């Protein structure tokens, strides 16, 4: 099994990007306060139903099959 160093390039860039993002001030003071408040909330929320967030798909007209 051969090992290609070029396969590591994307991972190295992801690590570098993560380090840069951690060093940056990405949120305003108000956003940081709001985020801290949200993180302090208890975590008993129900999982989100992805179907309820997705736009409904149009239904085919009667007598027409979408499988054709």
C-alpha positions in Angstrom: 0.0 0.0 0.0 1.6 3.3 -1.1 1.1 6.5 0.8 0.6 9.8 -1.1 1.5 12.9 0.8 -0.7 15.0 -1.4 -3.7 13.3 0.2 -2.8 15.1 3.5 -3.0 18.6 2.0 -6.8 19.1 2.5 -6.5 17.9 6.1 -3.6 20.3 6.8 -5.6 23.2 5.3 -8.7 22.3 7.5 -6.5 22.3 10.6 -5.0 25.7 9.6 -8.5 27.1 8.9 -9.7 25.9 12.3 -6.8 27.6 14.0 -7.4 30.9 12.2 -11.1 30.8 12.9 -10.4 30.2 16.6 -8.1 33.2 16.8 -10.6 35.6 15.1 -13.3 37.6 16.8 -16.3 36.3 14.8 -19.2 37.5 17.0 -20.1 40.9 18.3 -20.4 41.4 22.1 -24.2 41.2 21.8 -24.1 38.0 19.8 -21.6 36.5 22.3 -24.0 37.4 25.2 -26.9 35.8 23.3 -25.0 32.7 22.5 -23.9 32.3 26.2 -27.5 32.6 27.2 -28.6 30.0 24.8 -25.8 27.6 25.8 -26.9 28.0 29.5 -30.4 26.7 28.7 -31.3 23.1 29.6 -30.9 20.7 26.7 -34.3 19.0 26.8 -35.4 20.1 23.4 -36.9 17.5 21.1 -34.9 16.7 17.9 -36.0 18.7 15.0 -38.0 16.9 12.4 -36.2 17.6 9.1 -39.3 17.1 7.1 -41.1 19.9 8.9 -38.3 22.3 7.9 -38.1 21.2 4.3 -40.4 22.8 1.8 -43.2 20.5 0.7 -42.8 18.8 -2.7 -45.5 19.4 -5.3 -47.6 16.4 -5.7 -48.1 15.0 -9.2 -51.5 15.7 -10.9 -54.0 12.9 -10.6 -53.6 10.3 -13.3 -50.0 11.1 -14.0 -47.2 9.0 -12.7 -43.9 10.6 -11.8 -42.2 7.3 -12.3 -42.5 7.3 -16.1 
